[in-house]
């Protein structure tokens, strides 16, 4: 299950966006741009901006959803996300508008400014990083992710709302799911149900034992019904939430239940799930954006 077999220990360390970057560490980050600008960057490298919310620098994020939104004025077909490796150097946390070092952090000897998620500085509430020196950034590749619902995954799903979610599986299982629909698992961290996530990064990791060519992510629309937050191991309703009248269990990111720190959802009734399409964009940290949970049947 997802919560039992999370991120494999390979590639540069993937820092969850709720945690501050460590000084002098190397992380995978993303830069959303146009295809034309991406070609220029590949030819001559990144160039420092003349300004911005955090002052001059190269703006990046460890959150693929954040980077995937840009440029805001271009249709998705004209956007691309550059996946990069960044040596962050000395990092300064900038967590409010009007911070005394908001645009002068580099003058004080810092190499990267970090704006944490949920601090009120960014409308999307997703994290942002500004790297002063472009030479700290190494290009990995270009990816073309689909965006989900645009809802930050640390915001709880609202009762009776409809959300875009993702289910990673094998191509073989995906064909069966498309033909006969999802089936409820016999168990799991949150008990019986169909395991999904609003975080494409979460769904993309599975099955770990399959090569990239045999993986796929099903993008689905889910009416969550009545939602119960399960935010710790040993929660009194961890596996019995449906018995109390709930339709979906939500495990929030960063609560300690999932090693990756990413959110997880368990939907009791498969009829609440409508398949939209199959996608297979790529993801950072050396893991293709095309894997997921073991299958719709959960062996």
Secondary structure, DSSP 8 states (H G I E B T S, - for coil): -TTTS---S-SS----TTS---TT-EEEEEEEEEHHHHHHHHHH----BS--TT-SBEEEBS-HHHHHT-STTS-GGGEEEEEEEEE--SEEE--STT-TTTTTGGGGT-SEEEE-TTSSSSTT---EEEES-GGGEEEEEEE---------TTS---TT-EEEEEEEEEHHHHHHHHHH----BS--TT-SBEEEBS-HHHHTT--TTS-GGGEEEEEEEEE--SEEE--STT-TTTTTGGGGT-SEEEE-TTSSSSTT---EEEES-GGGEEEEEEE----STT--TT--SS-SS--
